[in-house]
């Protein structure tokens, strides 16, 4: 594993192991709207995407901006409610962040989460100050699996893409990082290492948490 000049993190399922909380919020959202439960195949297609793309997929129809924004407010409000006091960083994250700073690496967050969720989630775990650069999917032209959010993170930290190491938990995020020309580590908080290895576009490495990554990377 390379010694990068920058580390770039996805948020949900990567910085924090919170996808079960998103699933809990979605279960209530689905009950209200008569939607079927999400299958693992559904998750692989939607995890990592922007809400502007997720809700039309879930409802099976095109939507106006006002429509999907209303659904976003409802579902993400449920997530923020059910996740209060229940979010924790993925094991080893703060150790890795400390080590990255010691080695002079830039640190960035590149996420499809909306602004209120980013503030809430980082605030719940006391990490708002640990990510000096944050790029959201709604701030770039295209969402994941397009590489835009990672390319913008690379630009803002002023490090070439090939020298940025991405941490992701979703197949769509892995595809986006690869499309940006970045090496990527897949965290198995949401999908298994076997699942990642079977993908057409697989991560360079799959780890259960950041402790395992650090033991392998020997930074």
Secondary structure, DSSP 8 states (H G I E B T S, - for coil): ----SEEEE-SBTTTB--HHHHHHHHHHHHHHHT-----HHHHHHHTTS-HHHHHHHHHTS---HHHHHHHHHHHHHHHHHHHTTT--B-TTHHHHHHHHHHTT-EEEEEE-S-HHHHHHHHHHTT-GGG-SEEEEGGGSSS-TTSSHHHHHHHHHHT--GGGEEEEESSHHHHHHHHHTT-EEEEETTTS-HHHHHTSSS--SEEESSHHHHHHHH--
